[in-house]
Amino acid sequence: MKAVGRYRDLPIEHPEALLDLEVPAPGPQVETVPRMTTRRRLLGALGAGLAAPHLAWAQVARPMQVVVLFAGDAEDDEAAARPFFEEMRRRGWVEGTNVVFERLSGRGMREYMERLASSAAALAPDLIYATTTTIALAAVKATATVPILFSTASDPVAGGLVASLARPGGNATGVYHVPGDVVARRLVLLRQALPATKRIGYLLDRKSAEYESQKRAHQDAARRADLELAVAEFTNYEAVAKILADFRREGIATVALGSSFTLFARRRDIGQLAARSELALVAHRVEWAEAGALLTYGADIADSLRRAAGVADRLLKGSLPAAVAVVQSRSFELVVNRRVAAALGLTLPQSILRRADRVIH
């Protein structure tokens, strides 16, 4: 098992090691020293307790433990999830004082998600935060008792995460980014940003929970936007590099990316592959623009993360997931990357730049 700071990475060559995870003893921590509690620090705390019993009682009161499950590299994903942690702190949850966040990373390996979720459940935390739909489904399967907080762009009722949005009924609740007609609007924005574009590629993960609905939505949206859609499907990540190169050889310069646990976890690598093939990527989350996509349009992730922190606050204070309604987010954002546009020799219309919620220079 590889451990770096407060992050734990899912072992790839020996996934069975997940079953033997060492669980750090929860306890008070401070930001200026490593978060893993050591025997020396524990003995020091006990010694302080003998000298000042009332202070010691406050210090050893068990902080709440939250296991955060990330799809890809934990350090990259935490940067993207910063609004969640900032909102938690604003609500009074100070890491190292009254809450401990244990970060577990799947490194984008879908086949290890069940083991990752089982390991999180084995820690018996006060809350598991599943940051993607795939992880949330694995977490619900792994435990029926530990409260689970999820963020998803898929219908959580249809997906089996909850019985209903108003009364989840089980041990999971969270935030649902209601998609609406977001795919159609994304392709319309693409046409406005690159008016000469007539044909685009579409990279689709056959293992995605939303495979069928995504495919239909993009085919319908492409017809409405008067775009020819060249669909390329994959089941293994190893095929992605060849698909992108093939798109370029076929004269396709713009590629839309489907929602995919595997793609999202490796977004930086895919951004680099696209740059080498001189492809403009179009996607659904701001993290893709930060990783090298030209344009993203989709759920306002920062807003959704802050809403997730609000749900986490209620659960940590004792509310039962079964009775906490799923929060529905209908806020969307357009992000364009002018640095990528310049590298590709593209000039984005001022109308798009003015409309963008964020421009990356």
N, C-alpha and C positions, 0 to 999 in steps of 0.2 A: 504493500500500500504506500503510495506516494502521498506525503503530506507537506504542504507549503503554508507556513503561517497558520491562518485561521481557515484555510481552505483544505478540503479533502477532494482528491481527484479519483474518479472511478478507475480502478485498475483495468487495463485493457488486455494485457497478456494473461493475467491470472484473476479473472472476475470473481472466482470463488473466495478470494481474500475479503470480499465485502462481508462475508458471513462472520469474519473475525475482527471487525472494526473495533479499535480501541475507543472507548467513549471518554472524552475528557470530563473530569469531575466538574460539574457546574459550580461556579462560585464567583465571588466578586472579582472583577478584573478592571484594569485601567488601560488607557490607550497607549501609554508610553512604554509598556513592556509587552512581550509576547503574550497572546491570549491564553495559551495552554497553561493551566495551573500546574505548578511544580510542587514537589514535596516540601522544598525549603519554604516556599511562599505559604503553603498550608500550615506548616509548623509555626511560621512567624505570625500568622493570623491567630492561631490558637494561643500563642504566648501573649499577644496583645490582649486577647480576651481575658486572660487571667488578671491582667493589670487593670483593665477597664471593662468590666462585664457588660455594662449597658451599651457601650459603644460596640463591643464585640457582637452583641445580639443583633444590632442593626446591620453589621457588616456580613454576618454569616447567614442572614435571611436569604433563602434560596431564590435567586433570580429566575424569572420565567425563561424557558428554553424554547427557541424557535429554530427549526431546521428549514433552511431555504434550499430548495432543489433547483439547480440551474441546468440548462440544456447543454451549454458549451463550456468554454473556459470560465471558471468562476470569477476570476478577476475582471475579465472583459464584461461578463454578464452583470456583475455587481455595479460596474460603472453605469451600465444602461439602466439598472434598477435603483439608482441613487435617489430618485424622488420618493420611493417607498421608505427607505431608511431615514431620509430627512423628515418625512411626515411622521414616522414613528417617534422620532426624537421630539418633534414639535408637540406630539401628544403626551409626552412625558416618559417615553420608553428609551432610557439611556443605556446604550450598550456598555456592559461591564458593571453596571450598577443594579438595575432591576430587570434586565433582559440580556440573554446571551444568544447570539445568532451563530448557528453552526451551518457553514456553507458546504454543500456537497455538489460535486460537478459530475455530469455524465459524459463530458467530452464529446457530445454529439453521437454517442453510440446507442442507437435505439434499442438494440438487442439487450442492453444491460439495464434498461429502465426499471424492470421489475425487481432486479436485485438492488438497485439504488433505492427504490421506494421501500423495499423490505428492510434495508439497513436503516433508513430514516425512522421507520416505525419501531425498530428494535431499540432505538435510543430512548423511546418512551418520552418524547418531548411534550410540551404543552401545546404546540402547534406545528404543523407542517405547512410550509408555503410552497406550492407547486407553481412554478412560473410559466409553464406551458401546458397545453391541453394534453399532450402525450404523457407528460409527467403526472398530471392530475389523475388521469385514468389509471396509471400504474399505482399511484398512492391510494386511491379508493379501493383498489383490489388488494393492496397490502395490509390495510387496517380498517376495521369498522369502528374503532374506538377513539383513536387519536384525532382531534379536530384537524381538518384540512381546509386551507385557504387556497383558492385557485384564481388564476387569470386566464381567460379563454376568449377566443374570437369565434369559437364553435358553439352552437346551441347546446348548453349544458343539460337540457332536458332530453333532447334527441340523443345526445352522446352518453346518457346514463350516469352523469355526475350527480344530478339531483332529480327529485320527483317532480318538482315544480319550481318556478322562479320565486314565487311568494313563500312557499313552505318547502324548503329543500328536503326535509324529512330524514336525512341521514347524518353523516359526520362531515359533510363537505358543503361549503358555500363560498362565495367569492364575487368576482367581477366578470361580467359578460360584456365584451365589446360588440354591441349589436351591429352587424355588418351593413344592413340596409342594401343600397345599390352601389356599394363602394367600388366594386370592380369596374362597373360601367363608368363611373365618374373618374376612376384612375386612368382608363384608356382614353377618355375624352381629354383629360389634361395632358396626356402624352401626345395626342394629335395636335393640341394647341402649342405644346413645347417644341415639337418636331413636326411641323406641318407637311414636310416632304415625305414623311414616313408612310409607306403603304403596306409593308409586310413586316411582321415581328415574330420572333420566336417565343415559345412558351415552355418553360422548364417545369415539369410536373412530377411530383413524387408519388409513385403508385401506392406506397405504404402509408401515405397521409390519411388521417381519419376523415379528412374532407375531400378525398380524391374525386369522387363523382360530382359533388356539388361544385367544387372548384372548376372542374373541367367544363361543366355546363355553363357556369357563370362567365368564364372567359370566352367561350365560343359565342355565347349570346352577346356579350359586350363588344367583342371584336366586330361582329356583324353590324351592330348598331353604330359603331365608330367608323365603319367602312374600312376595316383593317383585315388583311389576310393573316390568319394565325397558323403558324407552323408549330405543331405540338410535338415535343420530345419528352418521353417518359423514362424514368429510371427507377430501379429498385435498390441499387447499390451506389454509394457515393463515388466509387472509383470510376463510374461511367460519366460523371459530370464534366470533367475536363474535356473529354472527347466530344461530348455533345456541344459544348460551347465552341470548340474549334470547328466542328462541322457546321454550326450555324454561320460562322464567319465565312467559311468556304462557299456556302450557298448564297452569299451576298446579303445575309441578314445582319443588320448593324445594331438592332435593339432587341433585348430579350426581357420578357416579363417573367418574374419568378413566382411560383406557387407557394402557398403557405406550407412549410415543411420543417419539422423538428430537425432533420438532418441538415438541410440547407442553412437554417438559421444558426445552428451551432457552429457551422463552418463559414460564416458569412465573410470573414476577413480573407480567408483563402480564396473564396469564390470571387470576391472583389478584385483580388490580384490576378486571378485567371482571366476575368473579363477585361482587365486593363491590358493584359498581354495580347488578347485577341481583338482589342479595340472595339469592345462591345459596350453599349449603353444599357445598364440594368434599370429595370423599373420594378418596384416592390411595394410592400404593404406596411412596413414599419420603419420608423425613423432610424433604427439601428442599421438598416441596410444602407441608407444614405451616408451614415458615418463610416461604413465599411467600404464605400466605393460605388454605390448606385447613383445614377444620375438624378432620379426622381423617385420619391415615395409618397404615397397617399393612402392613409388608413387611419386607424384609431389613434387618438391622441394618447400615446403611451404614458406620458408623465401624469396626465389626468387620471388614467386608469390605475396607475401605481399608487397615487395618493388615495384614491378610493379604496384600493386594496388594504392600505394601511389603516383606514377607518374601520374596515371589517375586522382586521387583525386586532385592533384595539378592543372592540366589543368581545371578541372571542377570548382574549387573554384576561378580560375582566369578568369572565364567567358565563357569557351568553352561549347557548347551545347552537351549534351550526344548523341543526334541524329546524330551528325557529328563526334564523337570521336570513332574511330575504336576499336573494342574489341581486347585487347592485348592477344596474344596466347603464352602460356608458355609451353615449351617442355623440361624443365629441371627436371630430376628425381633424387631421392636420396634413398640410402639403409641405414637403421639404424638398428643396432642390440643391444640388451640389455643383456650384459654379467651377470648382477646382477640377472636377471630373469633366465638365463640359469643355473647359479650356484644353485639357489633355487630349480630348477627342476631336478638337477643332470645331466645336459646336458653339453657336451663339444662341442663347436662350432669349425669347421675346421678353420685352419689358413687362408685358401684361402678366406673364407667368411669374416673373420676379416680384412684381408688386403684390400678386395674389398669395405668394408663398408665406406660410407662417414662420418659416425659417429658411435662411439661405446660408449654405456652407461655402465659405470663401477659401 
